[in-house]
Amino acid sequence: MPPLRPLAGFGTLFRWGLRLTCRWPRLLAIGLPAIILCALLGEGYVGGKHWDRPNDEWLDLWILFDEGMLGYILPLIALLTIASGLRVEIGRKTFVYHLVRPVSRTTMFLARFASGVLPATVLSTVVLGVTCIASGLDLPASVWLSLPVTSFVTAVAVGAFYYVVTTLFRGGMIIALVYTFVFESLFAGTRGAMQKLSIMFHVRGVHHGLTDEVFKENSDNVVRALDPEIDLGSIDWTNVSAFQKLQERVAYDDPMSAFLICVCIAAGLLVYGAWRISQRDFPLKD
Amino acid sequence: MSDVPSIELQAVSRWYGEVLGLNEVSVQFGPGVTGLLGPNGAGKSTMLKIICGMLKPDLGTALVCGRKPFNRPRVMRRVGLCPEQDAFYPKASAWRVVAYLTQLHGFTKAEARTRARQALERAGLGEVLDRSVAGFSKGMRQRFKLAQALAHDPDVYVLDEPLNGLDPSGRAQYGAVIEELADEGCCVLVSSHILHEVDALARRIVVLHAGRVLAEGSAREIREDLAHFPLQVRVTTPEPARLASALADVDGVTQLDLTPSGLVVLTSEAALLLDRVAALTAETDIAVDAVVPLDEDLESVFRYLTQ
């Protein structure tokens, strides 16, 4: 009997996973609220009045991407599309049919992750695109091209974390939500190198590396927000809390380094998850 | 890897925390049908899950066709499992699911689809290929589970409680498929907690109880071992007291209880008791409405075997 090819069965598992993830009711349930929310944010938040900074549409979109999109919406899309891939199979015990096939557990684990990453990337790109359109700003091609990259990096990096915790732990979904809403905010709010413990810090590194030049060209406020040396006292605004918060951030790595860090985080998590899955018993009792 | 389909357990033990699932079980299964018999909690499913590589033995070695099955997907080319779990994809048709699972064995899409259709037809689901498994009856789901095990043409079959929920004609059809597999030289392991089910299917029976192999052999050998197994029999008669006194001296009768539903007799010689009851109805005016064995179930057999 010949040995198995590496990743034998990956394509079949990937297509099946994609089929399960991309059911219309499921996609609509995740995508439609996100698209509506982002359209409203793009239209209302960008160009709206803000108490803590001057009115500047470019700055608004820059902050919306940084905080709203990369802080919550994209991670939540990744959570809803990627996290439950294998957990659902284990939970409803259809995993039992897979365990008796000539397919390694590592392949199953990786294929189901990949089948979540693709729809998460597409959906996130659409959501970011809707935000850009709704903002009404004339964005250059480089920003549009950065959207699928940012979406993909988010899906891979933070998606890998969600996928591993939900697959390995029963309360994984709760862990993932706590991570998104508590730990990510906590890391983002701390000063110094602690910020680098956040996965999204590195994803933001990729996003900002690809788009900041465009925003700087169109907004002096973005330039000020990104310059830690600037004397905020010289600015004629009564309230500069948003700037102070932005300036307390550690400088991002260059986009290629940030991208590689994201890939390494995802690879590390996936290797650990695959190893745990391959060592694990699956009684799958009724 | 051995060419002959075989399963071998060498002193296999498995714990669930402090609960012992299997206790130093050593047993071999070769071509043909073997029945794995035991009450709930005997360790049948644990044994089958170890054989299918879903659980790792804590001690001892499990071998399928000469290779350890845990996390060795290569071995699974030769294994077909009909699981006990009712696990289904809610929206997918039976044919699509079987085709998908068959494709995981390396078949092309077209070949997997053809095999899936053939397997479902062989399992008696030819008319409902395109229906969702979620809408199937319990019996149809059992056939579906058989089909997905058959489709890739393995030579080691592990069927966990396969006859649960099947009607008599379904059982007959399922039994015929199992016989065909045995005739083809496959190693078929069928688990059940119902004695007559296994008796009808398997030439060899392994009795498990509390994680240990209690008895092993053909159905006849086990039956002979159980020949003196004390049996409770209820005799329904309008005159239980009179009948009781007439049966008191029959060899093997150790207890007589007058209950509202009839006379309950505990005997180790059921044949002698039946002969005597028949003689009494013929020779005297004692009427007997019914004679019903009360504990032919497996639990009582195990109680006897463990004594």
Chai-1 contact restraints between the chains, C-beta under 6 A:
chainA,res_idxA,chainB,res_idxB,connection_type,confidence,min_distance_angstrom,max_distance_angstrom,comment,restraint_id
A,M1,B,M1,contact,1.0,0.0,6.0,A-B,restraint_1
A,L4,B,R74,contact,1.0,0.0,6.0,A-B,restraint_2
A,G9,B,L104,contact,1.0,0.0,6.0,A-B,restraint_3
A,T12,B,Q103,contact,1.0,0.0,6.0,A-B,restraint_4
A,T12,B,L104,contact,1.0,0.0,6.0,A-B,restraint_5
A,W16,B,Y100,contact,1.0,0.0,6.0,A-B,restraint_6
A,R92,B,A87,contact,1.0,0.0,6.0,A-B,restraint_7
A,K93,B,Q85,contact,1.0,0.0,6.0,A-B,restraint_8
A,K93,B,A87,contact,1.0,0.0,6.0,A-B,restraint_9
A,T94,B,A87,contact,1.0,0.0,6.0,A-B,restraint_10
A,V96,B,P83,contact,1.0,0.0,6.0,A-B,restraint_11
A,V96,B,Q85,contact,1.0,0.0,6.0,A-B,restraint_12
A,V96,B,A87,contact,1.0,0.0,6.0,A-B,restraint_13
A,Y97,B,L101,contact,1.0,0.0,6.0,A-B,restraint_14
A,L99,B,M54,contact,1.0,0.0,6.0,A-B,restraint_15
A,V100,B,C52,contact,1.0,0.0,6.0,A-B,restraint_16
A,V100,B,M76,contact,1.0,0.0,6.0,A-B,restraint_17
A,V100,B,V79,contact,1.0,0.0,6.0,A-B,restraint_18
A,V100,B,L81,contact,1.0,0.0,6.0,A-B,restraint_19
A,R101,B,M76,contact,1.0,0.0,6.0,A-B,restraint_20
A,R101,B,L104,contact,1.0,0.0,6.0,A-B,restraint_21
A,P102,B,P73,contact,1.0,0.0,6.0,A-B,restraint_22
A,P102,B,R74,contact,1.0,0.0,6.0,A-B,restraint_23
A,P102,B,M76,contact,1.0,0.0,6.0,A-B,restraint_24
A,P102,B,R77,contact,1.0,0.0,6.0,A-B,restraint_25
A,P102,B,H105,contact,1.0,0.0,6.0,A-B,restraint_26
A,V103,B,P73,contact,1.0,0.0,6.0,A-B,restraint_27
A,V103,B,L104,contact,1.0,0.0,6.0,A-B,restraint_28
A,S104,B,P73,contact,1.0,0.0,6.0,A-B,restraint_29
A,S278,B,N71,contact,1.0,0.0,6.0,A-B,restraint_30
A,D281,B,L55,contact,1.0,0.0,6.0,A-B,restraint_31
A,D281,B,K56,contact,1.0,0.0,6.0,A-B,restraint_32
A,F282,B,M54,contact,1.0,0.0,6.0,A-B,restraint_33
A,D286,B,Q85,contact,1.0,0.0,6.0,A-B,restraint_34
